[in-house]
Amino acid sequence: MTDDEGKMRRSSSLTVSLLDYGAGNVRSVRNAITACGYRVVDVTDPRDVTNAEVLIFPGVGSYHSAMETLAARGYDAALREYLVDDRPYLGICLGMQTLFDGSDERAVGDGESSPLPGLGIIPGRVVRFDEDGGRRSVPHIGWNGIVSRQKSPATRHVDGIGGREVYFVHSYYAPITTENECWVLTSTNYEGQEYVSSIQRGNVVATQFHPEKSGGVGLDFLRGFLESVEDGTLSRTSSVPVDPSAPPTQLAKRVVVALDVRSNDHGDLVVTKGDQYDVRERDDAAIVTGRGGVRNLGKPVQLATRYYDEGADEIAFLNITSFRGGVVDDMPMLQVLEESSKSIFVPLTVGGGIRSYADPISGVAYSALEVASRYFRAGADKVSIGSDAVYAAEEYVASGGGGRRTGNSSIETISRVYGVQAVVVSIDPRRVYVTSDDEVANAAKAGHVVVSLTSDDGNYGPLGPNGEDRCWYQCTVKGGRENRSICAITVARAAESLGAGEIMLNCIDMDGQCNGYDHALMNAVSGAVSIPVIASSGAGNEGHFVNVFEKTGVRAALAAGMFHRREVEICSVKRRMEERGIRARMI
């Protein structure tokens, strides 16, 4: 973008009306619009919809919750009238799904609730990915390609955007039918299922993907849409023939960068890293005092911005000392999210202390949902739940009868409002080795899943310190400081049943060792659940990413220290993946 182009957009008289109905990360959409040079005003009343020049509806979260809220606030009727009049509109994710006749998505955790009707602008229903019994990870999370079905002025800056990866996160999709195919702007294929990934008819545009989380491609799409509104060309579309011999789009494997954030001894937030959660320096002074300073690898916002520029697919901020205080009042971490979301347009996850708690001084109680809401409003797209998820899994298992949902756990309350795709469960287990058949039997009797550390081609390793080739994975809480009598596979299954949309899977034994991921653990958990799994702990070179993607069922792999220390670059990891035939998002 030239300076003159930037000035022209900044002086634009077009004002964008943003329909924020109160769920999910809308801050990133607002920041993306601003980054494109346009002024944003929030819709606070149905009359604001009627008076809008151009309306953007970033529907994040649960379809059922969204439709209930739209109806309760009187937005549904105003939206229908606005859309029927063919006025400039961009819907994002649920902002597209709500345009259809309805959705099969019910209230999270409530299989008895009746599906709610949609706005009825586009014929057809939105359905769940696994309706055909296919073995796909659901939600569909990550970077996938799109195939152009129409040529649109909205894609003027991205060459039709066909073949370019954009970011998706959804469990439900709109099938392409003879009744709605005239609306289809782009389509996408997720492991054999083709679906509508964006629509346009006249001045009404909507995307299943998230432009505000799709990096430079997404910003170019958003800029093209707004410029087309401004110059009055948006509705001038034309059909594009689809090549039946073209290969289907493919979901890329994600490279995630984690930033362990905590206060140093001076009270400043820093990114740190250590071996198996020990983040203090071990220098001569530490030997004398027994306690070195917190290892400082950089400032959170600056490091995160660097990783975005270098091609990270997602960034996770892990607040590793939040258990010591109240999250709602943790302003520095909220400010990190707010600042990061101004210039980082890929998904942001935040973890650490997502739980219900009472302020020890004021006595005011906060729910896990209230804590998560503060993070979402500050710019997070997902929250990562650790210790609280283990406690919820223990209660779920103890309820008997295959588990019983109370509706009160942090997983359930957050996913009910924001959708399962917003909830990541972080599991931090350590190995407990078993050396005899009796020990295996006792572990199984206690409900633990014993995992073999060997395979026919010797992929799994490493073995135990004394050559042990079997173990179960004992979950920990409070940053690895306390062991619990429940295994990682059991927690993962319970978390999925309670409403988690993704598993971040660590291994304390591998953390900081730079010897590669624990393949046995990754395969055991990814084979036990249908939600995506992110491999964590142990990466030290490009080959470790390739190995975990080739030899396990994980959808993403996370690293920290090797990137912080610049031992390995993100681009070199992705080049190695592409060389081995593993799809990666290249920038």
Buried (B, 14 or more C-beta within 10 A) or exposed (E): EEEEEEEEBEEBEBEBBBBBBBBBBBBBBBBBBBBBBBEBEEBEEBEBBBEBBBBBBBBBBBBBBBBBBBEEBEBBEBBBEBBEEEBBBBBBBBBBBBBBBBBEBBBBBEEEEEBBBBBBBBEBBBBBBBEEEEEBBBBBBBBBBBBBBBBBBBBBBBEBBBEBBBBBBBBBBBBBBEEBEEBBBBBBBBBEBBBBBBBBBBBBBBBBBBBBBBBEBBBBBBBBBBBBBBEEBBBEBEEBEEEEEEEBBBBBBBBBBBBBBBBBEEEEBBBBBBEBBBBBBEEEEEEEEEEBBBBBBBBBBEBBBBBBEBBBBBBBBBBBBBBEBBBBEBEEBBBBBBBBBBEBBBBBBBBBBBBBBEEEEEEEEBBBBEBBBBBBBBBBBBBBBBBBBBBBBBBBBEEEEEBEBEEEBBBBBBBBBBBBBBBBBBBBBBBBBBBEEEBBEEBEEEEBBBBEBEEEEEBBBBBBEEEBBBBBBBBBBEBBEEEBEBBBBBBBBBBBBBBBBBBBBBBBBBBBBBBBBBBBBBBBBBEBBBBBBBBBBBBBBBEBBBBBBEBBBBBBBBBBBBBBEEEBBBBEBBBBBEEBEBBBBEB
